[in-house]
Amino acid sequence: MTIKDFVKTRKEELKVEFAKFKSVSKFVIVQMNEDPASEAYIRGKLKDGSELGVNVELRKFPLDFSHENLLNEIDKLNKDDSVTGFIVQMPLPKQIDEESVKLAISPKKDVDGFHPLSKLNPCTPQGIMNYLDHEHIDLLGKNAVVIGRSNIVGKPMAKLLLSRSANVTVLHSKTSFADMHRYLENADIIVVAVGKKHLIDDKFKFKKDAVIIDVGINRDEDGLKGDCINNLPVKLQTPVPGGVGLLTRLALYENLLKICKGEN
Ligand code: GUN
């Protein structure tokens, strides 16, 4: 099933689920950046919220807001009983320490699953796992290669794949091209989360049954481009746009629903 159809079907189910929690399902997005990718993500999250019948509130703070002020706002959100869950959109300005922001969010309200004590997983890796499962992609004993080692995607992705007994290799900016070729040639599942347009092209060889998950969102003069060129000769490749971005947004509301149900 395409990602678009998968997301549409699941959203209809989520809408029914959220209707049971109307009085508590307020979700707050904290924004303290002017990043175009964040703007696009937030627009998408607001649209999803209105489709799902979830009350979503955007709280914007100025770029020169201090670290203490932001922590203070987080504290208010943690204590506000009318708020079911919230996220602080990344990236944050230089004066803010992102790690201490993640630790300040109560695990009980942490829709992003960023807190080390949170039972929820970060949305992009979790959204990818949900789709792989929906497509019945076998992970046990399979060779999974994750390219990119960010805290939001690469590292948690590797951890989730490992928790499902895949043989996980993490490649990154210091990996040589020769090694990248070697690893990709033998990979069953490839997750590319680098942020470099068309890094992966037809110079690489793939297993014909390989699955490629393209997390890249690179903007150029004629639109959004992935980290991979289109139509690589594999069994399944996620498109950009209309791919992982939609899975991430869906996983965010899956996490919010788990909080509503007290499953976090
Ligand atoms: N910036 C890019 N992806 C994410 C995400 O999943 N959560 C938050 N809070 N910020 C992001």
Boltz pocket constraint, residues with backbone or C-beta under 6 A from the ligand:
constraints:
  - pocket:
      binder: B
      contacts: [[A, 87], [A, 88], [A, 89], [A, 90], [A, 91], [A, 112], [A, 123], [A, 124], [A, 152], [A, 248]]
      max_distance: 6.0
